[in-house]
């Protein structure tokens, strides 16, 4: 057991990030003893401290380092989106925060981490059985890492978002404590379940609706109904209507440059190159799917392709959407092909054990999510032009996916939403980490909750400082930023 992430997991970038080995021969009592031993070595109260290292890297330099190899003309969009608010900055600053988290106390217990578990990376989507579920929905940064990193990033995001919504200190403290408390309580509950029970566990939307309706008052019920989308209308049909138009009677992707650039809007030579590459990716990636899903995908043909700009931290990575059509105009499917680079935390927790970063993303998502997209797969082409990675993952563009806007939440709604996110995160960690040891470490008291709330407040100050540094870099001309879209 070490007092830092490096001691617990190996901070060298040359190390390989692996999950904490858990011999099946260990009894529950022995696993609980691991957690109590970790508590002695790394007191729960020690997580409260955050002091930037004297040699803390320049956060803007880290962002510039991460931008190397991305599409240059899209980077001003990324920085412009990050400047929208301190919360938006946090969303795009996974690498600076990973660098800081690596110096914080760690129990040495690892799990498959999301790596970017802020409030806006949770939401609603459809399971293969067409049930709406609530879970983590972004895995670009997933890797085996200290479980503490994820809960700290989630807690910080709750503090930062609450500040952005003008909430008072006491309200913010209650939100963060409740969020961490739900993680702790859920992990302790899951520690008493068998591995299969944990594996099959998921949170369906019907359960969430009941929780909201029982607690919220009427105005907030309307907010929950709108922002948390208690409906099945946010599906591929709606995406199809919004993203396409008819050209000579055939559906094509509608242009919205520079955020959405279809083949028809590209120079002819570039369009031919993109079409050849993407058609090849779709053909090859099918081999990473189950055989029945390969068969299903073979029923569709590529109808159109467009370059897409998505998110905040992902801006600049190559990303396309592909429109596929089946046997009739109503038989359609959108796939998203997204470039996958090294996880932000890999320089501190160890490089991926997978040769392909796309496979890293897919494997992490399948391990953490209770129900994953049936078209989720990956593609590797080796090194491309200018040393760029040829690693991608593929998924449905939308499959009843929806994430709420935290900027519209009251303190009561944000507290409930933070608890939902924390419960989903604990369930995801319990699938791969030693849930019994982690639960024993967390204990039944609120010591850990209070410590993380203190950490979140301190790190939110650091985030505001880094946000100001980015604004100063733009004013000085060091970085170009494009004003966010209305």
Beta strands, then each sheet from edge to edge (+ up, - down):
strand 1: 110-113
strand 2: 122-126
strand 3: 132-136
strand 4: 143-146
strand 5: 203-204
strand 6: 244-247
strand 7: 250-253
strand 8: 260-262
strand 9: 301-308
strand 10: 319-325
strand 11: 332-339
strand 12: 377-380
strand 13: 391-396
sheet 1: 1+ 4-
sheet 2: 2+ 3- 5+
sheet 3: 6+ 7-
sheet 4: 8+ 9- 10+ 11- 13+ 12-
end
